[in-house]
Amino acid sequence: MKIAFIVNPIAGKGKGKDLFVDNIKDICDKLDIKAEIYITGGIGDGENFARKFVENTEDDDLRLIGCGGDGTLNEILNGVKSAKNIEEKNQQVAIGVIPIGTGNDFVRSFRKPELFHHIEAQLRGTVMECDAIKLTGEIDGVFQERFCANMVNIGFDCNVVLMAKKLKRKGFLTGSMAYIISALLILIEKRGENLKIKLDDRELHNGPLLLMTIANGKFCGGGIKSNPYAELQDGKLDLNYVNDVSRFTCLRILPKYKKGTHLEAGIEHIIMNTKGRELRVEPNRKTMGLCVDGETYIAKAMDFQVVEKAFRIIVPPNL
């Protein structure tokens, strides 16, 4: 078995490198395990490392363990899926998660997500197969095929993240305050999206809406249980969309939306939930904001498809 830890040094407000690198070395020494430790240098670096690690390694059994948030997991997943000759070499690649980011929503779909914090649990863990969402379309001006481990967000919550990034980039605000102010500004504007949605060849919606989630896991936004019926192994996309409701209605349903109790009888006219295998989303404007595992992009029409057993995830032994 060949093992590599991929550490995002800015995950969890910059605590990733300081908290974990020395601990990784100590635990590997204690267990007499040789592991490579790679500290990423920027966006896309973890994906490039994962791809090259798989392509340049002849071992049959590989483990890539990401120390970071959902974005780090996303980069490793896409690096593995884009590696050449992986099937010809008959390699078994497992992806681990040590959630030291700010959101860490993927692991929340497991019964005891706190067990993922233990480094030794990732080295001794078992492996389960997990679905993923495949995205195909023009993203940031380039036609791409990519994979999502947890969730895609379109509309209100994606627009909040985009606004917060602008505020941070201009130096006006930092940290959580940037997101709070952005949420208030987006709510005042009631800025969602205007979309045409087709699921398994039937049209679901055409027009304005507040937000939309395309889910493999249950949680987004650092613990919001937006898709309580989503499952990581059911071979289905779990789709939510919230209609273009008033600000008052938005504030009224928000607490239930956060707890995952919003899909109750009598609100079908506000929130629609369904499952399917193939989805097409077209912006009625030129583009739409896209948030994939917490990372934001600008996209045109996109196709989404569930890929069953798309990757192997390391699960702590006591889970």
C-alpha positions as CSV (number, residue, x, y, z in Angstrom):
1,M,0.0,0.0,0.0
2,K,1.2,3.5,-0.8
3,I,-0.2,6.4,1.1
4,A,-0.1,10.2,0.7
5,F,-1.5,12.9,2.9
6,I,-2.6,16.1,1.0
7,V,-2.7,19.0,3.4
8,N,-4.4,22.3,2.6
9,P,-2.4,24.8,4.7
10,I,-5.1,27.4,4.8
11,A,-8.0,25.1,5.7
12,G,-9.8,25.9,8.9
13,K,-8.5,29.5,8.9
14,G,-4.9,28.5,8.3
15,K,-4.6,25.9,11.1
16,G,-4.3,22.9,8.8
17,K,-0.5,22.7,8.5
18,D,0.3,23.6,12.1
19,L,-2.2,21.1,13.6
20,F,-1.6,18.1,11.5
21,V,1.7,17.7,9.8
22,D,3.7,16.8,13.0
23,N,0.8,14.5,14.2
24,I,0.8,12.7,10.9
25,K,4.5,12.0,11.1
26,D,4.3,10.8,14.8
27,I,1.4,8.5,14.1
28,C,3.0,7.0,10.9
29,D,6.2,6.4,12.9
30,K,4.2,4.7,15.7
31,L,2.4,2.4,13.2
32,D,5.6,1.9,11.2
33,I,3.9,3.2,8.1
34,K,5.6,5.2,5.3
35,A,3.5,8.0,4.0
36,E,4.2,11.0,1.8
37,I,3.0,14.4,3.0
38,Y,2.2,17.0,0.4
39,I,1.3,20.6,1.3
40,T,-0.7,22.3,-1.4
41,G,0.4,25.6,-2.8
42,G,-2.9,27.0,-4.2
43,I,-6.1,26.2,-6.0
44,G,-5.8,23.1,-8.3
45,D,-2.5,22.0,-6.7
46,G,-4.1,19.1,-4.8
47,E,-5.9,17.9,-7.9
48,N,-2.6,17.9,-9.9
49,F,-0.7,16.1,-7.2
50,A,-3.5,13.4,-6.9
51,R,-3.4,12.9,-10.6
52,K,0.3,12.5,-10.8
53,F,0.5,10.4,-7.7
54,V,-1.9,7.8,-9.3
55,E,-0.3,8.0,-12.7
56,N,3.3,7.6,-11.5
57,T,2.7,4.9,-8.9
58,E,2.7,1.2,-9.8
59,D,1.3,-0.1,-6.5
60,D,-2.1,-1.8,-6.7
61,D,-3.4,-0.2,-3.5
62,L,-3.2,3.6,-3.0
63,R,-4.6,5.8,-0.3
64,L,-4.9,9.6,-0.8
65,I,-5.9,11.3,2.4
66,G,-7.1,14.9,2.2
67,C,-6.6,17.2,5.2
68,G,-8.8,20.1,4.5
69,G,-12.4,20.9,3.7
70,D,-14.9,19.8,1.0
71,G,-12.8,21.7,-1.6
72,T,-9.8,19.5,-0.9
73,L,-11.9,16.4,-1.2
74,N,-13.2,17.7,-4.5
75,E,-9.7,18.3,-5.9
76,I,-8.5,14.8,-4.9
77,L,-11.6,13.2,-6.4
78,N,-11.1,15.0,-9.7
79,G,-7.4,14.3,-9.7
80,V,-8.1,10.5,-9.3
81,K,-10.9,10.5,-11.9
82,S,-8.7,12.2,-14.5
83,A,-5.7,10.0,-14.0
84,K,-4.6,8.1,-17.1
85,N,-4.3,4.3,-17.3
86,I,-5.8,3.7,-13.9
87,E,-8.1,0.9,-15.1
88,E,-5.4,-0.7,-17.2
89,K,-3.1,-0.9,-14.2
90,N,-6.0,-2.3,-12.1
91,Q,-5.3,0.1,-9.3
92,Q,-7.5,0.4,-6.2
93,V,-7.5,4.0,-5.1
94,A,-9.2,5.0,-1.8
95,I,-9.7,8.6,-0.7
96,G,-9.6,9.6,2.9
97,V,-11.0,12.8,4.6
98,I,-9.6,14.5,7.7
99,P,-12.1,17.4,7.9
100,I,-10.1,20.5,9.1
101,G,-11.9,23.0,6.7
102,T,-14.6,25.4,7.6
103,G,-17.6,23.5,6.1
104,N,-16.7,19.8,6.2
105,D,-20.2,18.9,5.0
106,F,-19.4,15.6,3.2
107,V,-18.6,13.7,6.4
108,R,-21.7,15.0,8.1
109,S,-23.7,12.5,6.1
110,F,-22.1,9.7,8.2
111,R,-23.5,8.8,11.6
112,K,-20.5,9.9,13.6
113,P,-18.6,12.5,11.5
114,E,-16.3,13.3,14.5
115,L,-14.5,10.0,13.9
116,F,-13.0,11.3,10.7
117,H,-10.8,13.7,12.6
118,H,-8.6,10.8,13.8
119,I,-5.5,10.3,11.6
120,E,-5.0,6.7,12.7
121,A,-8.6,6.0,11.8
122,Q,-7.8,6.9,8.2
123,L,-4.8,4.7,8.2
124,R,-6.7,1.7,9.6
125,G,-10.1,2.4,8.1
126,T,-12.2,0.3,5.8
127,V,-13.3,1.3,2.4
128,M,-16.8,1.8,1.0
129,E,-17.9,2.7,-2.5
130,C,-19.6,6.0,-3.0
131,D,-21.6,7.7,-5.7
132,A,-20.6,11.1,-7.2
133,I,-22.2,13.7,-9.4
134,K,-20.7,14.3,-12.9
135,L,-21.0,17.8,-14.3
136,T,-20.6,18.5,-18.0
137,G,-20.7,22.0,-19.6
138,E,-19.0,25.3,-19.8
139,I,-17.5,26.4,-16.5
140,D,-15.5,29.7,-16.3
141,G,-15.4,29.9,-20.1
142,V,-14.0,26.3,-20.6
143,F,-16.0,23.2,-21.5
144,Q,-15.3,20.7,-18.8
145,E,-16.3,17.3,-17.3
146,R,-15.9,17.3,-13.5
147,F,-17.1,15.4,-10.5
148,C,-18.7,16.5,-7.2
149,A,-18.6,14.5,-4.0
150,N,-21.2,16.2,-1.9
151,M,-23.4,18.9,-3.4
152,V,-23.9,21.6,-6.1
153,N,-25.7,24.8,-5.1
154,I,-27.3,27.3,-7.5
155,G,-29.0,30.5,-6.6
156,F,-29.2,32.3,-3.3
157,D,-26.5,30.4,-1.3
158,C,-24.1,30.4,-4.2
159,N,-24.7,34.1,-4.8
160,V,-23.8,34.7,-1.1
161,V,-20.5,33.0,-1.5
162,L,-19.7,34.9,-4.6
163,M,-20.6,38.2,-2.9
164,A,-18.5,37.3,0.1
165,K,-15.5,36.6,-2.1
166,K,-15.8,40.0,-3.7
167,L,-16.0,41.8,-0.3
168,K,-12.9,39.9,0.9
169,R,-11.0,40.6,-2.3
170,K,-11.6,44.3,-2.0
171,G,-10.5,44.2,1.6
172,F,-13.8,45.5,3.0
173,L,-14.6,42.6,5.3
174,T,-13.0,39.3,6.3
175,G,-14.0,35.9,7.8
176,S,-17.6,35.2,8.8
177,M,-18.6,38.8,8.8
178,A,-18.2,38.9,5.0
179,Y,-20.7,36.0,4.7
180,I,-23.2,37.6,7.1
181,I,-23.2,40.9,5.3
182,S,-23.3,39.2,1.9
183,A,-26.4,37.1,3.0
184,L,-28.2,40.3,4.1
185,L,-27.4,42.0,0.8
186,I,-28.5,39.1,-1.3
187,L,-31.7,38.7,0.8
188,I,-32.5,42.4,0.3
189,E,-32.0,42.0,-3.4
190,K,-33.7,38.6,-3.2
191,R,-31.2,37.5,-5.8
192,G,-31.8,33.9,-6.9
193,E,-31.6,32.5,-10.5
194,N,-33.8,32.2,-13.5
195,L,-33.6,28.6,-14.8
196,K,-35.0,25.9,-17.0
197,I,-34.8,22.5,-15.2
198,K,-35.2,19.2,-16.8
199,L,-35.0,15.9,-14.8
200,D,-34.9,12.6,-16.7
201,D,-36.4,14.2,-19.8
202,R,-39.3,15.9,-18.0
203,E,-39.4,19.6,-17.4
204,L,-39.7,20.5,-13.7
205,H,-39.4,24.3,-13.8
206,N,-38.9,27.3,-16.1
207,G,-38.5,30.7,-14.5
208,P,-37.3,32.5,-11.4
209,L,-36.4,30.6,-8.3
210,L,-34.6,31.4,-5.0
211,L,-32.2,28.5,-4.8
212,M,-31.5,25.0,-6.0
213,T,-29.4,22.1,-4.6
214,I,-28.2,19.0,-6.5
215,A,-27.1,16.6,-3.8
216,N,-25.2,13.4,-3.2
217,G,-24.8,14.2,0.6
218,K,-27.3,15.7,3.0
219,F,-25.5,18.9,4.2
220,C,-24.1,22.2,2.8
221,G,-23.0,25.5,4.1
222,G,-21.3,24.2,7.2
223,G,-24.2,22.1,8.6
224,I,-27.4,23.1,6.8
225,K,-29.4,19.9,6.2
226,S,-30.8,21.0,2.9
227,N,-31.3,17.5,1.5
228,P,-32.3,15.2,4.3
229,Y,-33.3,12.4,1.9
230,A,-30.0,12.3,0.0
231,E,-27.9,9.1,0.3
232,L,-24.3,8.5,-0.8
233,Q,-25.0,5.1,-2.2
234,D,-28.6,5.2,-3.6
235,G,-27.6,5.8,-7.3
236,K,-29.8,8.9,-7.4
237,L,-29.4,12.7,-7.5
238,D,-31.4,14.4,-4.8
239,L,-32.9,17.6,-6.1
240,N,-34.3,20.5,-4.1
241,Y,-35.5,23.9,-5.4
242,V,-37.1,26.7,-3.6
243,N,-39.5,28.9,-5.6
244,D,-39.2,32.7,-5.8
245,V,-40.9,33.4,-2.5
246,S,-41.1,36.6,-0.5
247,R,-38.4,37.8,1.9
248,F,-40.8,37.1,4.8
249,T,-41.4,33.5,3.6
250,C,-37.7,33.0,3.1
251,L,-36.9,34.1,6.7
252,R,-39.8,31.9,8.0
253,I,-38.6,28.7,6.4
254,L,-34.9,29.3,7.0
255,P,-34.7,27.7,10.5
256,K,-36.5,24.5,9.2
257,Y,-34.3,24.5,6.1
258,K,-31.2,24.5,8.3
259,K,-32.4,21.7,10.6
260,G,-33.6,19.5,7.6
261,T,-37.3,19.6,8.7
262,H,-38.5,21.7,5.8
263,L,-39.8,18.8,3.6
264,E,-43.1,18.5,5.3
265,A,-46.7,18.3,4.0
266,G,-48.3,21.6,2.8
267,I,-45.2,23.4,1.5
268,E,-44.9,21.8,-2.0
269,H,-45.7,25.2,-3.5
270,I,-42.6,26.6,-1.8
271,I,-40.0,23.7,-1.8
272,M,-39.9,20.9,-4.3
273,N,-37.9,17.7,-3.6
274,T,-37.4,14.8,-5.9
275,K,-34.8,12.2,-7.1
276,G,-33.5,11.2,-10.5
277,R,-30.5,10.2,-12.5
278,E,-29.9,12.8,-15.2
279,L,-30.5,16.6,-14.9
280,R,-30.1,19.5,-17.2
281,V,-30.1,23.1,-15.9
282,E,-30.1,26.0,-18.4
283,P,-29.9,29.7,-17.2
284,N,-32.5,31.8,-18.9
285,R,-30.0,34.6,-18.6
286,K,-26.5,34.1,-20.2
287,T,-24.8,32.5,-17.1
288,M,-25.5,31.3,-13.6
289,G,-23.4,31.0,-10.5
290,L,-22.4,27.4,-9.6
291,C,-21.1,26.3,-6.2
292,V,-19.5,22.8,-6.3
293,D,-18.4,21.3,-3.0
294,G,-18.0,24.9,-1.6
295,E,-16.1,26.3,-4.6
296,T,-17.7,28.9,-6.9
297,Y,-17.7,29.2,-10.6
298,I,-19.7,31.0,-13.4
299,A,-21.4,28.5,-15.8
300,K,-23.6,28.2,-18.8
301,A,-26.0,25.3,-19.4
302,M,-24.9,22.2,-17.4
303,D,-25.7,18.5,-17.5
304,F,-25.6,16.5,-14.2
305,Q,-25.5,12.8,-13.9
306,V,-25.2,10.4,-11.0
307,V,-22.2,8.0,-11.3
308,E,-22.8,5.0,-9.1
309,K,-19.8,3.7,-7.2
310,A,-17.7,6.5,-8.7
311,F,-15.0,6.5,-5.9
312,R,-13.9,4.7,-2.8
313,I,-14.0,6.5,0.5
314,I,-12.1,5.5,3.7
315,V,-14.4,5.0,6.6
316,P,-13.2,5.0,10.2
317,P,-13.2,1.4,11.7
318,N,-15.6,2.3,14.5
319,L,-18.2,3.8,12.2
